[in-house]
Amino acid sequence: MFSDNVYRYIQIDDKSVTPKYLQLTNSIIKGVEAGIIKKDYQLPSINDLSYELDISRDTAEKAYRHLKSLGIIGSVPGKGYFIAKTDFIQTYKIFLLFNKLSAHKKIIYDSLVNKLGAKAAIDFYIYNNDFSIFKKLLAEHSEGYTHYVIIPHFLEGGEKAHELINAIKGANLILLDKKIPGITRPFGAVYENFKKDIFNALVQALPQMQKYQAIKIIFPSYTYFPEEILKGFFAFCSEYAYNYKVVRDLKDEPISDGDVYINLMEEDLVVLLDKIQHTNLKVGKNLGIISYNETPLKRFIMNGITTISTNFQAMGEATAQMILNNELEQTEVPFTLTLRPSL
């Protein structure tokens, strides 16, 4: 019979974005590493796990299937699951902190997890661009990790983020997507150069933009997007003599013939497309659309939306490689223009 110790050791955090089957997997691995769960230890049945931990049967089954693929557990028909291997060590314990969960952030997460494989246990949290939640999560997870991987985007209060990040002790630090000033401790970064990226992307799009007279960038007043984007946008419009406008609230903005619209937020793209439907203007002929951040759906919307985007898969893979190499480097991720009929 199995001991109830296994339930005392398993931790399922409903606030974590880490899939529950991985939380269950990592808890059992930690128990093995700590010597609490020993070789030949008989594990609870899938039904018992589901009941005791208040998780779905599919989640429990997926966790056991994953542990079995790693060779950590075995099974005997009619007798259940048991610990088959105890010399397994997860080399990396990673605290992963993203500002929000979106289609492109999921690409980063998936590529990071796939590259690290079974060598890492990842605790994944979201702070929704809220500095107070960011501060609380760092305080609650201040030890036990080899790496902190953080995307530092805030709606407000972010000017003090560097103080909290500098206070992280005993672990490597990697900043994702954006570098912030004031970091005095050693750190790695896999980041976008927002000012340069938008400038260069618009230069590449010049042949398609020559039929338009003005460029409007939809940049809400209350946003986590960095001001460097606007600096690059202004530099391009000045260099190539384009009329331009920063649209703070798209709902009040009339849709005009001869304009190119650049949207940053996915919600603004929805509003923009809805407003266009109430006109006789044709996308790609009377007006153009350029959308930030490539997602699979943008290949199909309006026969294809032109995007300017960093390579999110490369961002996740570069971060994982930095962890595997035990290095702290500054890596600028390439930015790509994908031309489609919307321009």
N, C-alpha and C positions, 0 to 999 in steps of 0.2 A: 504493500500500500504506500502511496505517496504521503509525504508530510505536508501539513498546511503551511510550512515555512515558505513554500514557493509562492503562495498568495501574498505573504507579507513582504516578499521581495519584489514582486511585480508591481510596476507603477504605470498606470494609464492616466495621462494628463489630458483632460478634455480641452484645455486651453491651447495645447500644442497642435500645430498643423502637421506634425509628423504622423503619417498613417498609423492607425492603431496596431496593425499587424506588425509594423516595424518597432513600435514601442514595446510590444509584447516580446518580440524577438530579442531586442536589445536588453530587456530586463533579464531574460533567462541567460543570455550570454554573460551579463554582469555577475549574475549569481554563480555561474560556472567559474569565471575568472576570480571571484572572491573566495571560492572554495566552499560556498554555502550549498551549492547544488553539485553533487559529486557524480562520478561515473556510475552507470547502471541505475541512477536515480529514476524511479518511475514517475512520470509526469501525469498530471490530470488528463482525463479524457477531453475531447473537444467539447462535448456537451457540458461537462463540469466547468471548463474554462469560460464558456459562453455565459453560463448561469452566474458563477461567482464574480466575474469581472464586468458583467452587464455589457457584453459586446456580442456582436452577431456571430453565429456559428461559422459563417464564411470567413470572418476576420480571424477567428481562432484557427480554423483549418489552414488559412493562408500563412499564418505565422509558423505553424508546424511544418508546412510544406517548404517554407523558406529555410527553416533550421535544418530540415532533412537534406536540402540541396547543398548546404554548407558542410554536411557530414557531422553536425553536432548532435543530432538525435537520430535514433533508429526506431523501428516499430516491429512488433510481432503480432500477426493476426490473432485476435481474440484476447491479447494481453495488453495492447496499447503501446504508448510511446515511452521511450527511456533515453537517458543521456548516454550517447555512444562515444563522445570525444570530449576530453577536458583540457587538452593542450592547445586550445584555441584562444588567441588573444586579439581583440580588436585594437589595432595600433592607435587609431585616432578617435577622439571623443570631440565632436564638433557642435558648438552652439551656433545655429544658423538663424539670423535675425533679419527678416525682410520688412520693408515698409508697407507692402501690400501684396495681395495675391492676385495675379492676373495671368492671362494666357502666356505672355512673354516671360513673366517671372517663373511660371511653371516649367518653361523650357530650361531656364537656368538650373532650377532645382533638379529636374530629371537628368540633365547632362552631368551635373555634379555627382549625384547619387550613382549613376551608371558607371562613371569613371572611377570612383572610389571603391565601388563594389562592397564586398564583405569586410573590408579593412577598417570601416568607419561606422561608428554609431552616431547618428545625427539627431539632435533635438532641434526642431524647426518651429519658430514662433513668428507671428505677425504683429506689428505694433500700429498699423493703420495710420502712419504718418503722424502719430500722436506722441509728442515728446514725453509726456507723463507716463504713458504705457511703456515706452522705450526705457525710461529710467527704472521703472518697477521691474521689468523683465530682467534687466542686467543685475539689479540688486538680488533678485530671487535665484539667479543662476551665476553666482560669482566664483564658483570653484568646480573642479572636477573635469575640466575640459582641456584638451591640448590646443584647440583652435577656436577663435571667435571669428565668424564670417558675417559681416554686417553691411547692409545697404543703408546709407545714412541720408534719407530724404524726409524732411519734416514740413508740415504746414506752418508751424510757428514754434519758437523755443529752441530751435536747432542750433542757435549760436552757442549754446552751452554743451552741445553733444560731445565736443572734443574732451571736455573735462571728465566725463563719465568713461569715455573710451580710453583715455590715458590712465585711468585708475585700474583698468583690467590687469591683473597680475598672474604670472605663472602660466601664460598661454600665448601662443602666436596669434597675431591679429592680421586679418585680411579685409580690406574695404572693397566692396563690390559696387560697380556702376559709377561711383562718384568719389573723388577725394575731397576731404574737407580740411580747412586750415586749422592750425592749432594742435595737430597731432605731434607729440614730441617723442613718443616711444617708437621703437622699431615696428614697422608694419609693411605688409605687402598690399598691392592694389591691382585690381583688374577693372579698368574704368573706361568711361567715354570722355572724349574731349569735346564737350558740348558746343563751344563756340566754333572751333575749327570744323567739326563734323557737319553742322548745318550749312556753313558757308560752302564747303567743298561739294556737298550733295546738290545744292542749288546751282552751282557752277556746272556740274555734270548735266543738269536738267535744262540748261539754257536753250538748246535747240528746240525743245518742246514748248518752252515758255515764251518764245518770241511772239506768239500770236496773242498774248495777253498784255494788258496795260498796267495792272497793279497787282500787288501781292498783299494779302491779309493773313496775318498769323493770329490764330485764336488762342490767346494766352490769358486765362482767367486771373483775376486779381488774387484769388485765394487758391494757390496751387503749390505743389511740392516741386514742380519743375524748376530747374535752376535758371537764374537770370542770364547765364552765359549763352543760353540759346538765343535770347533776344539780341545780345551783343553780336553774335555771328550773323543773325538775320539783318540787323541794321547795317553791318559792314558790307554784306552782299548787295543790299538795295542801294547803298551809296556808291559802291564800286561800279554797278551796272545800270545806274540811273533809273531804277524802278520806283514808281510811286508805291507807298506802302502804308499799312495801318495795323496797329495792334488792337485786336478786338477783345475786350474784356468780358463782354456778355453777348454771346451769339444770339440769344433770343430776341434782342432788340436791333440786330444788324440786318439791314436789307440785303438781299442777294442780288448782285449786280452782274451784268454782262461784261465780259472782258477781265474778270478778276480770277486770281488763283487763291485758293483758301488752303492754309496749312493748319491742320488740327493736331493737338497734342493728346488731348483726353479722348478716350473712346466714346464717352457720353456726348461730346461735342460733335463727333462724326455722325452719330445718330440724329442729332438735332439738325445738322447741316443737310443731311440727305432728305430729311422730312421737309425742310424749308424749300429745297430745290424742287421737290415733287409738286409744289404749289405754284411753280413757274413754268414757262414754256422753254426755258433754257436747257441746253444739252451739255451734259458733263463731257469734257474732252473736246468740246467745240466752242461753246459760248463761255464756259468757265472751267477752271481746272481744280483738282483736289490732290493734295499731297498729305498723307497721313503718317504720323510718327508711329514707329514700332510695328514691324512686320508680324502679322498673325495669319494662320492658314485661311481664315474666312475672307481676308482682303483680296485674295486672288479671285474671288467669285462675286463680290459685291459690285454692282453697277458694271459688270463685265471686267472688273479688275481695278482696284484702287492703287495708285502709285504710292510707294512707301519710302521713307528714309528711316533706316534702322541699324542699330548695332547688331552684331551676330550673337544672339543670346546663348546659343549652344556653345559657341567658342568661349564665351565668358564663363560658363559653368565648367567647361573642360579645362580652361587655363587655371581656374581656381583650384580644381582638384589636383592638377599636375603640380601646382605650387606646394600643396599640402604633401603630396607623395614624395616630392623632392626635398622636403623640409627646407624650403627656401622662402625668402621674402623679397619679391621683385615688384617692380612697377611696370605693369603691362597695359598698354593702350589697345583696346579692342577695335578692330576695323569697323568702319561705318559704311553702309551700302545704300545706294539708290536703286530701287527696283521700279523700272518704268512699266506702267500699264495704261490702258485706254483712258483713265480719268484725267490724264494730263495731255 
